[in-house]
Amino acid sequence: QVQLVESGGGLVHPGGSLRLSCTASGSSFTRDAVGWYRQAPGKQRELVAVITSSGTTLRGDSVSGRFTISTDKAKHAVYLQIDALEPEDTAVYYCNSGLIVVPGAGVLAGRSWGQGTQVTVSS
């Protein structure tokens, strides 16, 4: 099973940017779709973005173009760049591996999760 470790969260002023990182152990990482979810206080966990092994990217329905996902397979890493941060982006952000993308239907979360990294947007 893939082990995932997130980093890069913190306290940011509105309008700022962050790049979250997730590093993975396990050989299947380069073959799997990987992605980011987030969970705000009192809300359900929601999909932020996915990148497939072929490089196709998808964003969650409630997420805007301010979020960009990318990978560095050589480093077994996936990144989430978040620009123009808003207070509504405050959440714990989780890395996920082994997602299944179903064309026309949606995304199923994989079994491997990181511990999460807290992003707080506040003035």
N, CA, C and O atoms as a DFTB+ gen file, in Angstrom:
492 C
 N C O
     1  1       0.838      -1.192       0.000
     2  2       0.000       0.000       0.000
     3  2       0.877       1.248       0.000
     4  3       1.953       1.272       0.598
     5  1       0.396       2.276      -0.681
     6  2       1.147       3.519      -0.787
     7  2       1.034       4.308       0.513
     8  3      -0.050       4.436       1.083
     9  1       2.170       4.836       0.975
    10  2       2.199       5.735       2.129
    11  2       2.319       7.160       1.602
    12  3       3.181       7.448       0.771
    13  1       1.463       8.045       2.082
    14  2       1.424       9.419       1.592
    15  2       1.676      10.389       2.728
    16  3       1.141      10.224       3.824
    17  1       2.498      11.409       2.464
    18  2       2.795      12.423       3.470
    19  2       2.643      13.798       2.841
    20  3       3.338      14.134       1.882
    21  1       1.730      14.590       3.387
    22  2       1.496      15.935       2.876
    23  2       2.323      16.960       3.647
    24  3       2.718      16.735       4.791
    25  1       2.571      18.086       2.993
    26  2       3.223      19.218       3.643
    27  2       2.859      20.485       2.884
    28  3       2.293      20.431       1.792
    29  1       3.191      21.622       3.476
    30  2       3.009      22.890       2.787
    31  2       1.835      23.728       3.252
    32  3       1.658      24.858       2.797
    33  1       1.037      23.188       4.149
    34  2      -0.084      23.970       4.652
    35  2       0.385      25.067       5.596
    36  3       1.565      25.148       5.938
    37  1      -0.544      25.900       6.006
    38  2      -0.207      26.967       6.939
    39  2      -1.267      28.033       6.967
    40  3      -2.358      27.871       6.420
    41  1      -0.925      29.136       7.620
    42  2      -1.809      30.296       7.724
    43  2      -1.430      31.294       6.642
    44  3      -0.275      31.707       6.539
    45  1      -2.406      31.674       5.841
    46  2      -2.156      32.564       4.711
    47  2      -3.207      33.673       4.708
    48  3      -4.361      33.445       5.072
    49  1      -2.804      34.861       4.300
    50  2      -3.760      35.956       4.153
    51  2      -4.586      35.765       2.894
    52  3      -4.106      35.163       1.933
    53  1      -5.793      36.253       2.874
    54  2      -6.581      36.203       1.637
    55  2      -5.819      36.830       0.466
    56  3      -5.185      37.878       0.594
    57  1      -5.905      36.153      -0.671
    58  2      -5.187      36.611      -1.848
    59  2      -3.822      35.984      -2.013
    60  3      -3.210      36.100      -3.075
    61  1      -3.340      35.325      -0.987
    62  2      -2.040      34.684      -1.050
    63  2      -2.074      33.367      -1.809
    64  3      -3.113      32.946      -2.318
    65  1      -0.909      32.727      -1.870
    66  2      -0.778      31.452      -2.578
    67  2      -0.074      30.435      -1.698
    68  3       0.687      30.776      -0.792
    69  1      -0.352      29.189      -1.996
    70  2       0.320      28.080      -1.326
    71  2       0.572      26.986      -2.344
    72  3      -0.164      26.841      -3.320
    73  1       1.620      26.221      -2.102
    74  2       1.809      24.986      -2.861
    75  2       1.918      23.847      -1.864
    76  3       2.854      23.774      -1.067
    77  1       0.945      22.971      -1.932
    78  2       0.948      21.788      -1.095
    79  2       1.702      20.669      -1.800
    80  3       1.642      20.528      -3.022
    81  1       2.407      19.885      -1.010
    82  2       3.172      18.773      -1.560
    83  2       2.734      17.471      -0.911
    84  3       2.334      17.440       0.253
    85  1       2.816      16.420      -1.670
    86  2       2.520      15.084      -1.163
    87  2       3.566      14.143      -1.740
    88  3       3.696      14.008      -2.957
    89  1       4.302      13.502      -0.861
    90  2       5.285      12.533      -1.323
    91  2       4.802      11.132      -0.985
    92  3       4.151      10.908       0.036
    93  1       5.132      10.204      -1.857
    94  2       4.591       8.855      -1.740
    95  2       5.688       7.816      -1.752
    96  3       6.712       7.970      -2.419
    97  1       5.457       6.767      -1.011
    98  2       6.310       5.593      -1.102
    99  2       5.482       4.488      -1.714
   100  3       4.265       4.447      -1.533
   101  1       6.130       3.588      -2.437
   102  2       5.364       2.535      -3.078
   103  2       5.418       2.664      -4.576
   104  3       5.204       3.753      -5.109
   105  1       5.697       1.589      -5.266
   106  2       5.925       1.635      -6.705
   107  2       4.672       1.916      -7.512
   108  3       4.768       2.363      -8.655
   109  1       3.500       1.667      -6.949
   110  2       2.274       1.852      -7.718
   111  2       1.936       3.315      -7.927
   112  3       1.062       3.635      -8.732
   113  1       2.614       4.213      -7.215
   114  2       2.292       5.632      -7.303
   115  2       2.375       6.124      -8.734
   116  3       1.529       6.908      -9.164
   117  1       3.383       5.678      -9.489
   118  2       3.563       6.183     -10.850
   119  2       2.515       5.638     -11.805
   120  3       2.363       6.157     -12.910
   121  1       1.800       4.618     -11.407
   122  2       0.776       4.028     -12.275
   123  2      -0.631       4.479     -11.900
   124  3      -1.568       4.314     -12.681
   125  1      -0.779       5.045     -10.712
   126  2      -2.105       5.379     -10.195
   127  2      -2.487       6.818     -10.491
   128  3      -1.633       7.684     -10.681
   129  1      -3.788       7.049     -10.526
   130  2      -4.276       8.423     -10.459
   131  2      -4.125       8.909      -9.026
   132  3      -4.394       8.170      -8.079
   133  1      -3.700      10.141      -8.876
   134  2      -3.532      10.719      -7.541
   135  2      -4.280      12.040      -7.489
   136  3      -4.518      12.683      -8.511
   137  1      -4.639      12.424      -6.289
   138  2      -5.425      13.643      -6.198
   139  2      -5.420      14.247      -4.816
   140  3      -4.781      13.750      -3.889
   141  1      -6.151      15.334      -4.712
   142  2      -6.314      16.065      -3.464
   143  2      -7.791      16.209      -3.137
   144  3      -8.615      16.486      -4.008
   145  1      -8.102      16.019      -1.882
   146  2      -9.416      16.298      -1.328
   147  2      -9.233      17.337      -0.217
   148  3      -8.122      17.572       0.257
   149  1     -10.326      17.939       0.177
   150  2     -10.273      18.831       1.326
   151  2     -11.536      18.664       2.157
   152  3     -12.596      18.287       1.658
   153  1     -11.382      18.959       3.448
   154  2     -12.521      18.884       4.354
   155  2     -12.506      20.099       5.267
   156  3     -11.605      20.277       6.086
   157  1     -13.515      20.918       5.105
   158  2     -13.672      22.095       5.951
   159  2     -14.454      21.719       7.209
   160  3     -15.182      20.726       7.211
   161  1     -14.312      22.496       8.268
   162  2     -15.029      22.182       9.519
   163  2     -16.530      22.062       9.280
   164  3     -17.151      22.950       8.696
   165  1     -17.096      20.970       9.733
   166  2     -18.527      20.766       9.622
   167  2     -19.021      20.382       8.242
   168  3     -20.228      20.314       8.009
   169  1     -18.100      20.130       7.328
   170  2     -18.499      19.787       5.967
   171  2     -17.936      18.440       5.562
   172  3     -17.009      17.922       6.186
   173  1     -18.509      17.884       4.512
   174  2     -18.014      16.611       3.997
   175  2     -16.719      16.827       3.214
   176  3     -16.458      17.912       2.694
   177  1     -15.928      15.778       3.146
   178  2     -14.713      15.822       2.340
   179  2     -15.114      15.939       0.877
   180  3     -16.027      15.250       0.422
   181  1     -14.433      16.810       0.143
   182  2     -14.758      17.007      -1.262
   183  2     -13.511      16.930      -2.126
   184  3     -12.401      17.242      -1.694
   185  1     -13.730      16.509      -3.348
   186  2     -12.643      16.399      -4.312
   187  2     -12.178      17.795      -4.723
   188  3     -12.988      18.678      -5.005
   189  1     -10.864      17.972      -4.751
   190  2     -10.292      19.221      -5.250
   191  2      -9.768      19.022      -6.670
   192  3     -10.165      19.739      -7.588
   193  1      -8.882      18.053      -6.846
   194  2      -8.293      17.843      -8.177
   195  2      -7.702      16.453      -8.259
   196  3      -7.327      15.848      -7.254
   197  1      -7.629      15.960      -9.495
   198  2      -7.081      14.636      -9.792
   199  2      -6.130      14.772     -10.966
   200  3      -6.350      15.581     -11.868
   201  1      -5.070      13.975     -10.948
   202  2      -4.218      13.847     -12.128
   203  2      -4.001      12.363     -12.379
   204  3      -3.611      11.616     -11.481
   205  1      -4.260      11.950     -13.614
   206  2      -4.121      10.540     -13.945
   207  2      -2.673      10.211     -14.299
   208  3      -1.837      11.107     -14.419
   209  1      -2.386       8.936     -14.462
   210  2      -1.029       8.518     -14.790
   211  2      -0.589       9.044     -16.161
   212  3       0.607       9.155     -16.433
   213  1      -1.555       9.363     -17.015
   214  2      -1.231       9.899     -18.340
   215  2      -1.145      11.416     -18.331
   216  3      -0.827      12.026     -19.352
   217  1      -1.425      12.034     -17.182
   218  2      -1.300      13.478     -17.077
   219  2      -2.588      14.264     -17.239
   220  3      -2.576      15.492     -17.162
   221  1      -3.683      13.584     -17.459
   222  2      -4.973      14.269     -17.544
   223  2      -5.367      14.798     -16.174
   224  3      -5.259      14.087     -15.174
   225  1      -5.822      16.041     -16.127
   226  2      -6.213      16.649     -14.858
   227  2      -7.701      16.959     -14.830
   228  3      -8.301      17.303     -15.849
   229  1      -8.272      16.833     -13.672
   230  2      -9.676      17.154     -13.445
   231  2      -9.769      17.939     -12.151
   232  3      -8.985      17.724     -11.227
   233  1     -10.738      18.856     -12.087
   234  2     -11.011      19.563     -10.843
   235  2     -12.396      19.188     -10.346
   236  3     -13.279      18.827     -11.124
   237  1     -12.565      19.280      -9.046
   238  2     -13.868      19.024      -8.465
   239  2     -14.879      20.069      -8.894
   240  3     -14.510      21.170      -9.304
   241  1     -16.155      19.724      -8.800
   242  2     -17.212      20.611      -9.286
   243  2     -17.230      21.957      -8.561
   244  3     -17.588      22.974      -9.156
   245  1     -16.852      21.972      -7.298
   246  2     -16.943      23.215      -6.520
   247  2     -15.625      23.981      -6.481
   248  3     -15.481      24.951      -5.737
   249  1     -14.677      23.543      -7.280
   250  2     -13.340      24.134      -7.227
   251  2     -13.074      24.924      -8.503
   252  3     -13.402      24.477      -9.602
   253  1     -12.481      26.091      -8.348
   254  2     -12.249      26.953      -9.505
   255  2     -10.860      26.734     -10.093
   256  3     -10.098      25.878      -9.644
   257  1     -10.561      27.524     -11.098
   258  2      -9.254      27.451     -11.749
   259  2      -8.108      27.955     -10.900
   260  3      -6.966      27.985     -11.359
   261  1      -8.386      28.347      -9.683
   262  2      -7.304      28.782      -8.800
   263  2      -6.470      27.608      -8.302
   264  3      -5.416      27.800      -7.695
   265  1      -6.941      26.399      -8.558
   266  2      -6.282      25.191      -8.079
   267  2      -5.645      24.466      -9.260
   268  3      -6.303      24.204     -10.267
   269  1      -4.360      24.145      -9.127
   270  2      -3.642      23.449     -10.190
   271  2      -2.895      22.264      -9.603
   272  3      -2.113      22.409      -8.664
   273  1      -3.144      21.093     -10.168
   274  2      -2.479      19.885      -9.696
   275  2      -1.389      19.496     -10.676
   276  3      -1.529      19.676     -11.886
   277  1      -0.296      18.958     -10.138
   278  2       0.805      18.500     -10.982
   279  2       1.550      17.393     -10.255
   280  3       1.389      17.204      -9.050
   281  1       2.368      16.665     -11.005
   282  2       3.151      15.599     -10.390
   283  2       4.604      15.673     -10.844
   284  3       4.925      16.258     -11.879
   285  1       5.448      15.079     -10.061
   286  2       6.838      14.820     -10.433
   287  2       7.058      13.343     -10.128
   288  3       7.357      12.968      -8.994
   289  1       6.906      12.512     -11.154
   290  2       6.965      11.072     -10.924
   291  2       8.339      10.632     -10.445
   292  3       8.456       9.678      -9.676
   293  1       9.367      11.317     -10.891
   294  2      10.713      10.955     -10.459
   295  2      10.885      11.133      -8.961
   296  3      11.653      10.416      -8.320
   297  1      10.158      12.101      -8.411
   298  2      10.227      12.360      -6.977
   299  2       9.066      11.697      -6.230
   300  3       8.949      11.840      -5.013
   301  1       8.222      10.984      -6.948
   302  2       7.029      10.389      -6.343
   303  2       6.244      11.452      -5.575
   304  3       5.879      11.259      -4.415
   305  1       5.998      12.548      -6.228
   306  2       5.350      13.672      -5.562
   307  2       4.192      14.199      -6.396
   308  3       4.211      14.156      -7.626
   309  1       3.204      14.685      -5.703
   310  2       2.090      15.389      -6.332
   311  2       1.921      16.716      -5.610
   312  3       2.077      16.798      -4.391
   313  1       1.600      17.755      -6.375
   314  2       1.529      19.089      -5.836
   315  2       0.151      19.688      -6.097
   316  3      -0.534      19.326      -7.053
   317  1      -0.232      20.607      -5.229
   318  2      -1.454      21.383      -5.440
   319  2      -1.105      22.855      -5.238
   320  3      -0.820      23.298      -4.125
   321  1      -1.135      23.588      -6.327
   322  2      -0.904      25.022      -6.277
   323  2      -2.250      25.709      -6.092
   324  3      -3.184      25.478      -6.860
   325  1      -2.345      26.552      -5.075
   326  2      -3.587      27.273      -4.819
   327  2      -3.274      28.769      -4.853
   328  3      -2.458      29.257      -4.071
   329  1      -3.910      29.471      -5.738
   330  2      -3.702      30.905      -5.889
   331  2      -4.934      31.679      -5.434
   332  3      -6.035      31.136      -5.339
   333  1      -4.717      32.962      -5.155
   334  2      -5.814      33.850      -4.755
   335  2      -6.665      33.209      -3.662
   336  3      -7.887      33.123      -3.781
   337  1      -6.015      32.770      -2.618
   338  2      -6.709      32.043      -1.554
   339  2      -7.822      32.881      -0.942
   340  3      -7.701      34.096      -0.783
   341  1      -8.904      32.197      -0.607
   342  2     -10.075      32.808       0.000
   343  2     -10.340      32.150       1.351
   344  3      -9.964      30.995       1.550
   345  1     -10.973      32.849       2.276
   346  2     -11.292      32.223       3.567
   347  2     -12.054      30.903       3.419
   348  3     -11.921      30.002       4.247
   349  1     -12.847      30.805       2.359
   350  2     -13.613      29.572       2.138
   351  2     -12.727      28.379       1.776
   352  3     -13.195      27.241       1.764
   353  1     -11.467      28.632       1.484
   354  2     -10.532      27.544       1.184
   355  2      -9.966      26.923       2.453
   356  3      -9.246      25.926       2.384
   357  1     -10.277      27.492       3.599
   358  2      -9.800      26.937       4.857
   359  2     -10.319      25.520       5.030
   360  3     -11.526      25.276       5.001
   361  1      -9.390      24.590       5.211
   362  2      -9.756      23.179       5.307
   363  2      -8.494      22.364       5.570
   364  3      -7.375      22.868       5.476
   365  1      -8.703      21.105       5.896
   366  2      -7.594      20.154       5.888
   367  2      -7.553      19.536       4.491
   368  3      -8.565      19.053       3.983
   369  1      -6.389      19.559       3.888
   370  2      -6.215      19.048       2.532
   371  2      -5.518      17.690       2.616
   372  3      -4.482      17.533       3.262
   373  1      -6.128      16.715       1.934
   374  2      -5.646      15.345       1.982
   375  2      -5.186      14.887       0.601
   376  3      -5.820      15.183      -0.412
   377  1      -4.093      14.173       0.581
   378  2      -3.608      13.527      -0.622
   379  2      -4.227      12.132      -0.696
   380  3      -4.411      11.465       0.322
   381  1      -4.543      11.707      -1.912
   382  2      -5.186      10.410      -2.095
   383  2      -4.591       9.722      -3.317
   384  3      -4.325      10.365      -4.333
   385  1      -4.389       8.439      -3.215
   386  2      -3.793       7.684      -4.314
   387  2      -4.693       6.524      -4.701
   388  3      -5.388       5.948      -3.864
   389  1      -4.667       6.193      -5.985
   390  2      -5.464       5.069      -6.452
   391  2      -6.884       5.438      -6.809
   392  3      -7.769       4.582      -6.824
   393  1      -7.111       6.726      -7.101
   394  2      -8.443       7.148      -7.493
   395  2      -8.844       6.469      -8.804
   396  3      -8.006       6.079      -9.616
   397  1     -10.142       6.346      -8.970
   398  2     -10.689       5.807     -10.207
   399  2     -11.543       6.888     -10.854
   400  3     -12.504       7.382     -10.264
   401  1     -11.172       7.243     -12.075
   402  2     -11.921       8.243     -12.825
   403  2     -12.872       7.509     -13.763
   404  3     -12.436       6.734     -14.615
   405  1     -14.147       7.750     -13.608
   406  2     -15.162       7.119     -14.429
   407  2     -15.700       8.172     -15.392
   408  3     -16.436       9.060     -14.961
   409  1     -15.363       8.108     -16.674
   410  2     -15.815       9.130     -17.628
   411  2     -17.323       9.307     -17.614
   412  3     -18.087       8.354     -17.765
   413  1     -17.725      10.556     -17.428
   414  2     -19.149      10.850     -17.411
   415  2     -19.840      10.570     -16.101
   416  3     -21.024      10.873     -15.950
   417  1     -19.135      10.003     -15.160
   418  2     -19.776       9.634     -13.901
   419  2     -19.129      10.291     -12.698
   420  3     -19.835      10.697     -11.775
   421  1     -17.838      10.407     -12.680
   422  2     -17.203      11.035     -11.538
   423  2     -15.924      10.342     -11.138
   424  3     -15.320       9.610     -11.922
   425  1     -15.519      10.584      -9.903
   426  2     -14.257      10.078      -9.388
   427  2     -14.518       9.301      -8.104
   428  3     -15.245       9.758      -7.222
   429  1     -13.918       8.131      -8.016
   430  2     -13.991       7.343      -6.789
   431  2     -12.667       7.472      -6.061
   432  3     -11.609       7.313      -6.669
   433  1     -12.709       7.756      -4.771
   434  2     -11.486       7.916      -4.001
   435  2     -10.744       6.592      -3.890
   436  3     -11.345       5.518      -3.854
   437  1      -9.423       6.702      -3.837
   438  2      -8.592       5.530      -3.636
   439  2      -8.494       5.163      -2.172
   440  3      -9.056       5.840      -1.311
   441  1      -7.782       4.096      -1.895
   442  2      -7.709       3.586      -0.523
   443  2      -6.600       4.231       0.301
   444  3      -6.636       4.174       1.530
   445  1      -5.624       4.839      -0.351
   446  2      -4.473       5.376       0.371
   447  2      -4.652       6.873       0.609
   448  3      -4.858       7.646      -0.326
   449  1      -4.569       7.263       1.881
   450  2      -4.733       8.660       2.277
   451  2      -3.526       9.120       3.093
   452  3      -2.913       8.342       3.824
   453  1      -3.207      10.392       2.949
   454  2      -2.248      10.986       3.851
   455  2      -2.928      11.449       5.122
   456  3      -4.136      11.282       5.294
   457  1      -2.137      12.034       6.012
   458  2      -2.677      12.477       7.297
   459  2      -3.332      13.855       7.200
   460  3      -4.041      14.273       8.115
   461  1      -3.098      14.545       6.110
   462  2      -3.704      15.848       5.906
   463  2      -2.791      16.991       6.309
   464  3      -1.931      16.838       7.176
   465  1      -2.986      18.133       5.674
   466  2      -2.262      19.341       6.024
   467  2      -3.269      20.496       6.123
   468  3      -4.106      20.679       5.239
   469  1      -3.174      21.252       7.186
   470  2      -4.147      22.306       7.453
   471  2      -3.812      23.566       6.666
   472  3      -2.682      24.053       6.692
   473  1      -4.808      24.077       5.972
   474  2      -4.703      25.373       5.299
   475  2      -5.718      26.311       5.953
   476  3      -6.914      26.023       5.991
   477  1      -5.228      27.418       6.458
   478  2      -6.093      28.418       7.083
   479  2      -5.886      29.748       6.371
   480  3      -4.768      30.256       6.284
   481  1      -6.974      30.295       5.870
   482  2      -6.919      31.577       5.158
   483  2      -7.643      32.605       6.010
   484  3      -8.856      32.529       6.206
   485  1      -6.893      33.552       6.504
   486  2      -7.472      34.540       7.417
   487  2      -6.621      35.797       7.420
   488  3      -5.402      35.753       7.255
   489  1      -7.293      36.906       7.609
   490  2      -6.557      38.167       7.734
   491  2      -6.265      38.470       9.194
   492  3      -5.652      39.491       9.502
